[in-house]
Amino acid sequence: MLLDMWMDPLLIAQDWPAREQDALVHLLDKHDSIWEHVGVVTQRDLNANAFESEDGWHEGDLLVHFAGCWVQNECEVNWEKFWRRRSPVPVRYLHGVREWA
């Protein structure tokens, strides 16, 4: 349903600066039936970068993003580094998981 609404020609025709991002924000803001089924997390939760920085990946984070690793040909090196550091999904990300019968 979300994808159908998101791709609706009337929604796409809007002249929003950020196009699909603004369309998604509109749907979340104006349609409770969508908002009730969406989880919102910080950008860092799903996009922690592979660099050593405040915004970089830290122990206990869910995902690491190798953005731009190809620039200095570091993709394989970063993959190996983070593969060795992998661990089970942190408990804080498991809340709200649905049990399907």
VOFI-77605 format. One record per atom (N, C-alpha, C, O): x, y, z; residue in one letter. Coordinates in Angstrom, 2 decimals. Layout:
% VOFI-77605
       x       y       z koltor
       X       Y       Z      A
...
***
This chain:
% VOFI-77605
       x       y       z koltor
    0.83   -1.18    0.00      M
    0.00    0.00    0.00      M
    0.88    1.25    0.00      M
    0.62    2.20   -0.74      M
    1.92    1.24    0.84      L
    2.80    2.41    0.91      L
    3.42    2.70   -0.46      L
    3.43    3.84   -0.92      L
    3.94    1.67   -1.10      L
    4.59    1.89   -2.40      L
    3.59    2.36   -3.45      L
    3.92    3.21   -4.28      L
    2.38    1.82   -3.43      D
    1.36    2.28   -4.37      D
    1.04    3.75   -4.16      D
    0.94    4.52   -5.12      D
    0.87    4.15   -2.91      M
    0.57    5.55   -2.62      M
    1.75    6.45   -2.96      M
    1.58    7.55   -3.49      M
    2.94    5.99   -2.66      W
    4.16    6.77   -2.89      W
    4.37    7.04   -4.38      W
    4.90    8.09   -4.76      W
    3.95    6.10   -5.21      M
    4.14    6.24   -6.65      M
    2.90    6.80   -7.36      M
    2.86    6.85   -8.59      M
    1.90    7.23   -6.61      D
    0.70    7.79   -7.20      D
    1.06    9.01   -8.05      D
    1.78    9.89   -7.58      D
    0.58    9.08   -9.29      P
    0.93   10.20  -10.17      P
    0.61   11.58   -9.59      P
    1.33   12.54   -9.84      P
   -0.46   11.68   -8.81      L
   -0.79   12.98   -8.20      L
    0.25   13.39   -7.15      L
    0.55   14.57   -7.00      L
    0.78   12.43   -6.44      L
    1.80   12.71   -5.44      L
    3.13   13.05   -6.13      L
    3.83   13.98   -5.73      L
    3.45   12.29   -7.15      I
    4.70   12.51   -7.88      I
    4.69   13.88   -8.57      I
    5.74   14.50   -8.71      I
    3.52   14.34   -8.98      A
    3.41   15.61   -9.72      A
    3.68   16.83   -8.84      A
    3.85   17.93   -9.37      A
    3.72   16.67   -7.53      Q
    3.99   17.80   -6.63      Q
    5.38   18.36   -6.90      Q
    6.30   17.61   -7.25      Q
    5.54   19.64   -6.74      D
    6.82   20.29   -6.99      D
    7.57   20.49   -5.68      D
    7.80   21.62   -5.25      D
    7.96   19.38   -5.05      W
    8.68   19.43   -3.79      W
   10.18   19.43   -4.07      W
   10.64   18.76   -4.99      W
   10.94   20.18   -3.28      P
   12.40   20.24   -3.50      P
   13.09   18.89   -3.41      P
   13.98   18.59   -4.20      P
   12.71   18.08   -2.45      A
   13.39   16.80   -2.24      A
   12.60   15.63   -2.82      A
   12.86   14.48   -2.47      A
   11.66   15.91   -3.68      R
   10.86   14.92   -4.41      R
   10.41   13.72   -3.59      R
    9.48   13.84   -2.79      R
   11.06   12.54   -3.78      E
   10.55   11.33   -3.14      E
   10.66   11.38   -1.62      E
    9.82   10.79   -0.93      E
   11.67   12.07   -1.09      Q
   11.78   12.18    0.37      Q
   10.62   13.02    0.93      Q
   10.02   12.65    1.93      Q
   10.33   14.13    0.27      D
    9.21   14.97    0.72      D
    7.88   14.25    0.55      D
    6.98   14.41    1.38      D
    7.75   13.46   -0.50      A
    6.52   12.69   -0.70      A
    6.35   11.68    0.44      A
    5.24   11.51    0.95      A
    7.43   11.02    0.83      L
    7.35   10.06    1.93      L
    7.00   10.77    3.24      L
    6.16   10.28    4.00      L
    7.61   11.89    3.51      V
    7.30   12.65    4.73      V
    5.82   13.04    4.72      V
    5.15   12.95    5.74      V
    5.32   13.47    3.58      H
    3.91   13.82    3.46      H
    3.02   12.63    3.81      H
    2.07   12.76    4.59      H
    3.33   11.46    3.24      L
    2.52   10.27    3.51      L
    2.55    9.89    4.98      L
    1.53    9.53    5.56      L
    3.72    9.97    5.59      L
    3.83    9.64    7.02      L
    3.08   10.64    7.88      L
    2.47   10.27    8.88      L
    3.14   11.91    7.49      D
    2.52   12.97    8.28      D
    1.00   12.99    8.15      D
    0.30   13.28    9.12      D
    0.50   12.69    6.98      K
   -0.94   12.86    6.71      K
   -1.75   11.57    6.74      K
   -2.98   11.63    6.70      K
   -1.11   10.43    6.81      H
   -1.85    9.17    6.74      H
   -1.51    8.29    7.95      H
   -0.49    7.60    7.98      H
   -2.40    8.33    8.93      D
   -2.18    7.54   10.15      D
   -2.05    6.05    9.87      D
   -1.31    5.35   10.56      D
   -2.74    5.56    8.86      S
   -2.69    4.13    8.55      S
   -1.28    3.71    8.11      S
   -0.90    2.56    8.29      S
   -0.53    4.63    7.56      I
    0.86    4.34    7.21      I
    1.75    4.54    8.42      I
    2.58    3.69    8.74      I
    1.59    5.67    9.10      W
    2.43    5.99   10.26      W
    2.39    4.89   11.31      W
    3.41    4.60   11.95      W
    1.23    4.27   11.50      E
    1.08    3.22   12.52      E
    1.92    1.98   12.21      E
    2.11    1.14   13.09      E
    2.41    1.84   10.99      H
    3.17    0.66   10.60      H
    4.62    0.97   10.25      H
    5.30    0.16    9.62      H
    5.09    2.13   10.66      V
    6.44    2.56   10.31      V
    7.25    2.76   11.58      V
    6.76    3.34   12.56      V
    8.48    2.29   11.56      G
    9.40    2.56   12.65      G
   10.40    3.62   12.19      G
   10.87    3.58   11.06      G
   10.71    4.55   13.05      V
   11.64    5.62   12.70      V
   12.87    5.49   13.59      V
   12.77    5.42   14.81      V
   14.02    5.47   12.96      V
   15.29    5.40   13.68      V
   16.17    6.54   13.19      V
   15.88    7.17   12.18      V
   17.23    6.80   13.92      T
   18.15    7.85   13.50      T
   18.89    7.41   12.24      T
   19.03    6.22   11.98      T
   19.37    8.37   11.48      Q
   20.12    8.05   10.28      Q
   21.34    7.21   10.63      Q
   21.68    6.28    9.89      Q
   21.99    7.52   11.73      R
   23.20    6.80   12.13      R
   22.91    5.32   12.40      R
   23.78    4.48   12.18      R
   21.70    5.01   12.88      D
   21.35    3.60   13.13      D
   21.43    2.77   11.86      D
   21.80    1.59   11.92      D
   21.10    3.34   10.74      L
   21.11    2.60    9.48      L
   22.19    3.06    8.51      L
   22.27    2.57    7.39      L
   23.02    3.99    8.96      N
   23.99    4.54    8.02      N
   25.29    4.93    8.70      N
   25.93    5.89    8.27      N
   25.71    4.23    9.74      A
   26.99    4.53   10.38      A
   28.10    4.26    9.38      A
   28.16    3.18    8.78      A
   28.95    5.24    9.19      N
   29.99    5.05    8.18      N
   31.17    4.25    8.71      N
   31.29    4.02    9.91      N
   32.03    3.85    7.81      A
   33.16    2.99    8.16      A
   34.38    3.78    8.63      A
   35.43    3.19    8.90      A
   34.26    5.08    8.73      F
   35.39    5.92    9.13      F
   35.48    6.03   10.64      F
   34.47    5.91   11.34      F
   36.66    6.26   11.14      E
   36.86    6.49   12.58      E
   36.43    7.92   12.87      E
   37.19    8.86   12.65      E
   35.20    8.08   13.37      S
   34.68    9.42   13.69      S
   33.50    9.27   14.63      S
   33.09    8.16   14.97      S
   32.98   10.41   15.06      E
   31.81   10.40   15.95      E
   30.62    9.75   15.25      E
   29.84    9.02   15.88      E
   30.47   10.00   13.96      D
   29.37    9.42   13.18      D
   29.70    8.03   12.67      D
   28.85    7.37   12.06      D
   30.90    7.58   12.90      G
   31.31    6.28   12.41      G
   30.71    5.15   13.23      G
   30.10    5.37   14.27      G
   30.91    3.94   12.74      W
   30.37    2.76   13.39      W
   31.03    2.57   14.75      W
   32.24    2.73   14.89      W
   30.21    2.22   15.75      H
   30.68    1.91   17.09      H
   30.16    0.54   17.50      H
   29.14    0.08   16.99      H
   30.85   -0.10   18.39      E
   30.42   -1.40   18.92      E
   28.96   -1.31   19.36      E
   28.59   -0.38   20.08      E
   28.13   -2.26   18.94      G
   26.71   -2.26   19.29      G
   25.82   -1.64   18.24      G
   24.59   -1.73   18.36      G
   26.38   -1.01   17.20      D
   25.58   -0.46   16.11      D
   25.05   -1.60   15.25      D
   25.64   -2.69   15.21      D
   23.96   -1.35   14.56      L
   23.32   -2.38   13.75      L
   24.01   -2.57   12.40      L
   24.28   -3.71   12.00      L
   24.29   -1.49   11.69      L
   24.82   -1.57   10.32      L
   25.98   -0.62   10.12      L
   26.11    0.38   10.82      L
   26.81   -0.94    9.15      V
   27.88   -0.03    8.74      V
   27.73    0.20    7.24      V
   27.43   -0.72    6.48      V
   27.94    1.44    6.82      H
   27.78    1.84    5.42      H
   29.16    2.12    4.84      H
   29.90    2.96    5.36      H
   29.51    1.45    3.78      F
   30.82    1.61    3.16      F
   30.80    2.67    2.07      F
   31.42    2.49    1.02      F
   30.11    3.76    2.29      A
   29.99    4.82    1.29      A
   31.36    5.31    0.85      A
   32.22    5.63    1.67      A
   31.55    5.36   -0.45      G
   32.78    5.91   -1.01      G
   34.00    5.03   -0.85      G
   35.11    5.48   -1.13      G
   33.84    3.80   -0.41      C
   35.01    2.94   -0.20      C
   35.76    2.69   -1.51      C
   36.96    2.41   -1.51      C
   35.07    2.81   -2.61      W
   35.67    2.57   -3.93      W
   36.64    3.68   -4.33      W
   37.50    3.47   -5.19      W
   36.52    4.88   -3.72      V
   37.36    6.00   -4.11      V
   38.84    5.68   -3.89      V
   39.67    5.93   -4.76      V
   39.16    5.13   -2.74      Q
   40.55    4.77   -2.45      Q
   40.75    3.26   -2.48      Q
   41.71    2.74   -1.92      Q
   39.82    2.57   -3.13      N
   39.90    1.12   -3.30      N
   40.02    0.40   -1.95      N
   40.87   -0.48   -1.77      N
   39.15    0.80   -0.99      E
   39.21    0.24    0.37      E
   38.02   -0.65    0.70      E
   37.84   -1.03    1.86      E
   37.19   -0.98   -0.28      C
   35.98   -1.75    0.01      C
   36.30   -3.12    0.62      C
   35.72   -3.49    1.63      C
   37.22   -3.85    0.01      E
   37.54   -5.18    0.51      E
   38.21   -5.11    1.88      E
   37.93   -5.93    2.75      E
   39.08   -4.14    2.08      V
   39.76   -3.97    3.37      V
   38.71   -3.65    4.45      V
   38.75   -4.24    5.54      V
   37.78   -2.74    4.16      N
   36.74   -2.39    5.14      N
   35.84   -3.59    5.42      N
   35.48   -3.85    6.56      N
   35.48   -4.31    4.35      W
   34.64   -5.50    4.55      W
   35.31   -6.47    5.50      W
   34.68   -6.93    6.46      W
   36.56   -6.80    5.26      E
   37.27   -7.76    6.12      E
   37.35   -7.25    7.56      E
   37.15   -8.01    8.50      E
   37.63   -5.97    7.73      K
   37.75   -5.37    9.06      K
   36.43   -5.52    9.84      K
   36.43   -5.95   10.99      K
   35.33   -5.16    9.20      F
   34.05   -5.20    9.91      F
   33.48   -6.61    9.98      F
   32.73   -6.91   10.91      F
   33.80   -7.48    9.05      W
   33.36   -8.88    9.12      W
   33.93   -9.55   10.36      W
   33.24  -10.32   11.04      W
   35.19   -9.26   10.65      R
   35.82   -9.84   11.85      R
   35.19   -9.30   13.14      R
   35.25   -9.97   14.17      R
   34.60   -8.11   13.10      R
   34.01   -7.49   14.28      R
   32.52   -7.78   14.42      R
   31.90   -7.28   15.36      R
   31.93   -8.57   13.53      R
   30.49   -8.80   13.56      R
   30.08   -9.49   14.87      R
   30.87  -10.17   15.51      R
   28.82   -9.28   15.23      S
   28.27   -9.88   16.44      S
   26.76  -10.04   16.25      S
   26.21   -9.53   15.26      S
   26.09  -10.73   17.17      P
   24.63  -10.86   17.05      P
   23.96   -9.48   17.08      P
   24.54   -8.51   17.57      P
   22.76   -9.41   16.54      V
   22.01   -8.15   16.52      V
   21.82   -7.67   17.96      V
   21.36   -8.43   18.81      V
   22.17   -6.40   18.24      P
   22.00   -5.86   19.59      P
   20.53   -5.93   20.05      P
   19.62   -5.71   19.25      P
   20.33   -6.22   21.31      V
   18.99   -6.41   21.87      V
   18.10   -5.20   21.63      V
   16.90   -5.36   21.41      V
   18.65   -3.99   21.67      R
   17.80   -2.80   21.53      R
   17.10   -2.76   20.17      R
   16.10   -2.05   20.02      R
   17.60   -3.50   19.19      Y
   16.96   -3.53   17.88      Y
   15.94   -4.66   17.76      Y
   15.27   -4.76   16.73      Y
   15.82   -5.48   18.75      L
   14.91   -6.62   18.68      L
   13.53   -6.31   19.24      L
   12.61   -7.10   19.04      L
   13.35   -5.20   19.94      H
   12.04   -4.86   20.50      H
   11.06   -4.63   19.38      H
   11.38   -4.01   18.36      H
    9.87   -5.11   19.56      G
    8.82   -4.92   18.58      G
    8.83   -5.93   17.45      G
    8.03   -5.82   16.53      G
    9.72   -6.91   17.52      V
    9.73   -7.94   16.49      V
    8.44   -8.75   16.63      V
    8.08   -9.18   17.72      V
    7.77   -8.95   15.52      R
    6.50   -9.69   15.57      R
    6.75  -11.18   15.53      R
    7.61  -11.67   14.80      R
    6.00  -11.88   16.31      E
    6.05  -13.35   16.30      E
    4.94  -13.82   15.37      E
    3.76  -13.59   15.63      E
    5.31  -14.46   14.29      W
    4.30  -14.94   13.33      W
    3.98  -16.38   13.62      W
    4.87  -17.20   13.87      W
    2.70  -16.70   13.59      A
    2.23  -18.06   13.87      A
    2.51  -18.97   12.69      A
    2.18  -20.16   12.74      A
***
